[in-house]
Amino acid sequence: MSNAVEAWLEKDSFSSNVTRGLISGVLGGLAGTLVKTAIEKVLPVRKPNTRSAQVKLVDDLSVKLTGERISETNHELAEQLINIPFGASLGATYGYAKRDKGEISILEGAAYGATTWIGTHETSLPLLGLKDKPTDIPLNVQINELIAHVAFGITTEVIRGYVARRLKE
């Protein structure tokens, strides 16, 4: 890094704390998204033959833009086109909220991941018609989704704390 950037990040001002928080949060959110995606490859997070909310969003956009649905072979790519920027923005929000806290709290990360799951899979996605109501989803599938989100939150917190400390050194 350049000396000017290093000096900026080492400062203890509101704007430098915000900068560190956003950078560390985005990186944490990206890492958390990778972990969540890996877990979802092992644990089933939706009923068989059910399209994800991400695929539904990209599919709807594709129909509006091209008149055609996305192919089955592009479903995984479509999911990541939503997951990666969404995870990064969730991480940025989290990093901003923790901009003055350098210490790592696994419990706070787990709580953030669980809150993210509640705010998306248990409320907003069903309300938007992108996912079944929670009462229509098997408990084991919901638990798997919660586990993936808690892992997202913990990973986001660990990476956020590590990067924030390194940026301040």
Backbone torsions as a table, in degrees:
resi	resn	phi	psi	omega
1	MET	NA	155.1	177.9
2	SER	-74.6	159.7	-179.8
3	ASN	-62.3	-35.8	-179.2
4	ALA	-67.0	-42.7	179.3
5	VAL	-66.9	-43.5	177.7
6	GLU	-59.1	-44.8	-179.9
7	ALA	-62.9	-40.3	179.0
8	TRP	-61.5	-47.8	-176.2
9	LEU	-71.2	-25.4	178.9
10	GLU	-78.2	-20.4	-179.7
11	LYS	-62.0	156.7	177.3
12	ASP	-115.5	62.2	177.8
13	SER	-115.4	167.4	-180.0
14	PHE	-57.8	-49.2	-175.9
15	SER	-67.3	-37.4	178.0
16	SER	-71.8	-35.2	175.5
17	ASN	-64.2	-40.7	177.7
18	VAL	-63.6	-44.5	179.1
19	THR	-59.0	-49.5	177.7
20	ARG	-60.4	-42.0	-179.6
21	GLY	-62.3	-44.5	-179.6
22	LEU	-67.2	-45.6	179.9
23	ILE	-62.4	-49.8	-177.8
24	SER	-66.6	-34.5	178.8
25	GLY	-68.1	-44.2	178.3
26	VAL	-60.6	-46.6	179.7
27	LEU	-63.8	-40.3	176.3
28	GLY	-63.1	-43.1	178.9
29	GLY	-64.1	-37.6	176.4
30	LEU	-66.1	-44.0	177.6
31	ALA	-64.2	-41.5	178.1
32	GLY	-61.5	-38.1	178.3
33	THR	-64.8	-39.8	177.5
34	LEU	-62.4	-45.0	179.8
35	VAL	-64.1	-45.6	179.6
36	LYS	-60.1	-43.6	179.3
37	THR	-62.5	-41.4	179.2
38	ALA	-64.1	-42.2	179.0
39	ILE	-63.7	-40.6	-178.9
40	GLU	-67.1	-18.1	175.1
41	LYS	-76.4	-22.8	-177.6
42	VAL	-99.1	-43.5	-178.5
43	LEU	-101.3	128.7	178.7
44	PRO	-68.1	125.4	-177.8
45	VAL	-111.8	9.2	172.5
46	ARG	-154.5	160.0	178.0
47	LYS	-62.7	150.1	178.9
48	PRO	-55.6	145.9	178.6
49	ASN	60.3	30.9	177.7
50	THR	-113.3	128.5	177.0
51	ARG	-76.7	141.7	178.7
52	SER	-72.4	162.3	176.8
53	ALA	-60.6	-36.9	-179.8
54	GLN	-63.9	-44.2	179.2
55	VAL	-64.0	-40.4	178.6
56	LYS	-60.9	-43.3	179.4
57	LEU	-62.2	-50.6	-178.1
58	VAL	-66.2	-37.5	178.7
59	ASP	-62.8	-45.8	177.8
60	ASP	-60.4	-42.5	177.9
61	LEU	-63.6	-42.7	178.9
62	SER	-60.9	-42.2	179.3
63	VAL	-63.0	-41.9	-179.6
64	LYS	-67.1	-36.7	-177.1
65	LEU	-84.5	-39.2	-172.8
66	THR	-117.1	-14.5	-176.3
67	GLY	83.7	0.9	-178.8
68	GLU	-128.6	150.0	175.9
69	ARG	-77.5	158.3	176.5
70	ILE	-73.7	150.6	-178.6
71	SER	-74.9	155.7	178.7
72	GLU	-55.8	-35.4	-178.5
73	THR	-68.4	-17.2	-179.5
74	ASN	-99.7	5.8	-178.4
75	HIS	-61.6	-43.0	-179.4
76	GLU	-64.0	-41.9	176.8
77	LEU	-62.6	-42.3	179.7
78	ALA	-60.6	-41.4	178.3
79	GLU	-60.2	-43.9	-177.9
80	GLN	-72.1	-26.8	175.1
81	LEU	-63.0	-24.5	175.9
82	ILE	-95.4	-46.9	-174.1
83	ASN	-60.4	-44.9	-174.1
84	ILE	-64.5	-53.8	178.8
85	PRO	-67.0	-32.7	178.6
86	PHE	-66.5	-45.3	177.9
87	GLY	-62.6	-40.6	178.5
88	ALA	-64.6	-40.9	-179.8
89	SER	-70.9	-37.0	174.5
90	LEU	-63.2	-40.7	177.4
91	GLY	-64.0	-41.3	178.4
92	ALA	-61.8	-42.3	178.1
93	THR	-61.9	-44.7	179.3
94	TYR	-64.6	-44.3	178.7
95	GLY	-61.9	-38.9	176.9
96	TYR	-63.4	-44.8	-178.9
97	ALA	-62.8	-31.6	-177.5
98	LYS	-105.1	21.9	-173.4
99	ARG	-57.6	-26.9	-178.4
100	ASP	-99.3	4.5	-176.0
101	LYS	-115.6	112.0	179.4
102	GLY	-86.9	-24.1	-177.2
103	GLU	-72.2	154.1	-179.3
104	ILE	-99.1	133.4	176.8
105	SER	-126.7	104.8	179.8
106	ILE	-59.1	-39.3	-179.4
107	LEU	-62.2	-43.1	178.0
108	GLU	-65.4	-37.8	176.7
109	GLY	-64.4	-43.5	178.4
110	ALA	-63.0	-41.7	178.6
111	ALA	-63.9	-39.3	178.5
112	TYR	-64.4	-43.2	178.0
113	GLY	-62.0	-43.8	179.2
114	ALA	-65.0	-39.3	178.4
115	THR	-65.3	-38.6	177.0
116	THR	-61.8	-42.8	178.1
117	TRP	-61.5	-46.2	-179.8
118	ILE	-62.8	-43.2	-176.7
119	GLY	-70.7	-20.0	-179.9
120	THR	-108.9	-68.7	-171.0
121	HIS	-72.3	-26.8	-177.6
122	GLU	-97.0	-15.4	-176.8
123	THR	-131.0	-72.9	-168.9
124	SER	-66.0	-43.0	-179.3
125	LEU	-63.8	-44.2	174.8
126	PRO	-63.7	-39.1	179.1
127	LEU	-63.4	-32.6	179.3
128	LEU	-83.8	-2.7	180.0
129	GLY	76.8	16.8	-178.8
130	LEU	-94.2	-7.4	-178.5
131	LYS	-152.5	153.7	176.2
132	ASP	-63.1	156.6	174.0
133	LYS	-61.8	147.3	180.0
134	PRO	-54.1	-33.1	-179.9
135	THR	-70.2	-14.7	179.3
136	ASP	-98.2	3.1	-177.6
137	ILE	-110.0	131.7	179.0
138	PRO	-56.2	144.8	-176.7
139	LEU	-58.9	-41.7	-178.8
140	ASN	-63.1	-34.8	177.5
141	VAL	-68.0	-41.7	178.0
142	GLN	-64.2	-41.1	178.9
143	ILE	-63.5	-41.8	177.4
144	ASN	-60.2	-42.7	179.0
145	GLU	-64.5	-40.9	177.5
146	LEU	-62.9	-44.1	178.5
147	ILE	-58.2	-45.5	179.9
148	ALA	-61.5	-39.8	-179.8
149	HIS	-72.7	-37.3	176.6
150	VAL	-63.9	-41.4	176.1
151	ALA	-62.1	-38.9	175.0
152	PHE	-57.4	-48.9	-177.7
153	GLY	-64.7	-43.2	179.7
154	ILE	-64.5	-45.5	178.7
155	THR	-62.4	-43.7	178.3
156	THR	-57.7	-44.6	-178.6
157	GLU	-66.7	-45.4	-177.8
158	VAL	-63.2	-47.3	-179.5
159	ILE	-67.4	-42.3	178.2
160	ARG	-56.7	-49.4	-178.6
161	GLY	-63.2	-42.8	179.8
162	TYR	-63.1	-49.5	-177.9
163	VAL	-65.1	-41.9	-180.0
164	ALA	-60.2	-42.8	178.4
165	ARG	-64.3	-43.9	-179.2
166	ARG	-64.2	-37.7	-179.8
167	LEU	-69.0	-25.8	-178.0
168	LYS	-87.3	-17.8	-178.5
169	GLU	-70.7	NA	NA
